[in-house]
Amino acid sequence: MTSKLMAQLKNEKLQLDVWSDLPDMHVYTGYYLNGEQGKYGRIYRKYAGIALECQYYPNGINYKDRYLLPILKKGKKMSHYIRYELKGV
């Protein structure tokens, strides 16, 4: 499987491109943050962060397309490609 652009985040200064050969991406936002204290005493407010996680489909075990199955059998090897590319705009 070839890698494809999974996500692109951009503001006036930076752009983040996420490339992967995995079929799915989960996105978690800081929507539910409400003043939680983090590392070094930093306070995290609503929308303070985002996580972009390339992976198999959450229900992938039930898909009929054998290529998408997240199963690694004994003696077999598996590798995937994920690239996070950060650049100035």
C-alpha positions as a printed NumPy array, in Angstrom:
array([[  0.   ,   0.   ,   0.   ],
       [  1.347,   3.442,  -0.818],
       [  1.266,   6.286,   1.661],
       [ -1.305,   9.023,   1.331],
       [ -1.902,  12.391,   2.927],
       [ -4.103,  11.649,   5.942],
       [ -4.344,  15.149,   7.433],
       [ -3.111,  18.685,   6.96 ],
       [ -3.226,  21.315,   9.694],
       [ -2.241,  24.845,   8.822],
       [ -2.151,  28.309,  10.344],
       [ -0.431,  31.517,   9.321],
       [  3.006,  30.269,  10.469],
       [  3.117,  26.461,  10.357],
       [  1.786,  23.509,   8.41 ],
       [  1.661,  19.9  ,   9.599],
       [  1.165,  17.131,   7.028],
       [  0.556,  13.556,   8.183],
       [  1.299,  10.748,   5.698],
       [  0.665,   7.046,   6.229],
       [  0.014,   3.746,   4.535],
       [ -2.462,   2.764,   7.26 ],
       [ -6.143,   2.898,   6.3  ],
       [ -7.518,   5.098,   9.088],
       [ -6.764,   7.993,  11.4  ],
       [ -8.237,   8.804,  14.769],
       [ -8.372,  12.44 ,  15.754],
       [ -8.584,  13.505,  19.374],
       [ -8.995,  17.159,  20.271],
       [ -8.67 ,  19.107,  23.476],
       [-12.381,  19.87 ,  23.396],
       [-12.969,  18.469,  26.878],
       [ -9.997,  20.171,  28.494],
       [-11.112,  22.674,  31.088],
       [ -8.148,  24.137,  32.919],
       [ -6.404,  20.838,  33.719],
       [ -2.873,  21.14 ,  34.997],
       [ -0.24 ,  19.397,  32.912],
       [  3.505,  18.978,  32.91 ],
       [  5.539,  21.759,  34.545],
       [  2.338,  23.325,  35.894],
       [  1.036,  24.33 ,  32.488],
       [ -2.735,  24.826,  32.342],
       [ -4.549,  23.237,  29.41 ],
       [ -7.733,  24.967,  28.327],
       [-10.428,  23.872,  25.895],
       [ -9.013,  23.074,  22.416],
       [ -5.428,  23.294,  23.717],
       [ -4.245,  20.252,  21.788],
       [ -4.838,  17.643,  19.132],
       [ -3.652,  14.071,  18.559],
       [ -3.518,  12.49 ,  15.098],
       [ -3.092,   8.711,  15.268],
       [ -2.812,   6.635,  12.092],
       [ -3.992,   3.079,  12.609],
       [ -6.256,   0.287,  11.406],
       [-10.022,   0.671,  11.496],
       [-11.314,   0.24 ,  15.067],
       [-13.615,  -2.557,  13.896],
       [-11.115,  -3.844,  11.323],
       [-11.246,  -7.425,  12.532],
       [-14.791,  -7.641,  11.108],
       [-13.97 ,  -6.354,   7.616],
       [-14.028,  -8.856,   4.773],
       [-11.144,  -7.164,   2.938],
       [ -8.23 ,  -9.318,   4.156],
       [ -5.73 ,  -6.554,   3.429],
       [ -7.231,  -4.378,   6.153],
       [ -7.114,  -6.984,   8.903],
       [ -4.996,  -5.879,  11.889],
       [ -3.657,  -9.378,  12.51 ],
       [ -0.026, -10.393,  12.714],
       [  0.46 , -14.148,  12.582],
       [  3.299, -16.034,  14.238],
       [  6.508, -15.886,  12.213],
       [  5.302, -13.024,   9.993],
       [  6.568,  -9.459,   9.907],
       [  4.599,  -6.283,   9.448],
       [  5.665,  -2.693,   9.038],
       [  3.84 ,   0.526,   8.326],
       [  4.79 ,   4.042,   7.417],
       [  3.772,   7.216,   9.272],
       [  5.408,  10.588,   8.648],
       [  4.664,  13.837,  10.47 ],
       [  6.04 ,  16.688,   8.389],
       [  6.198,  20.13 ,  10.02 ],
       [  7.16 ,  23.131,   7.926],
       [  7.005,  26.908,   7.98 ],
       [  4.477,  28.552,   5.694]])
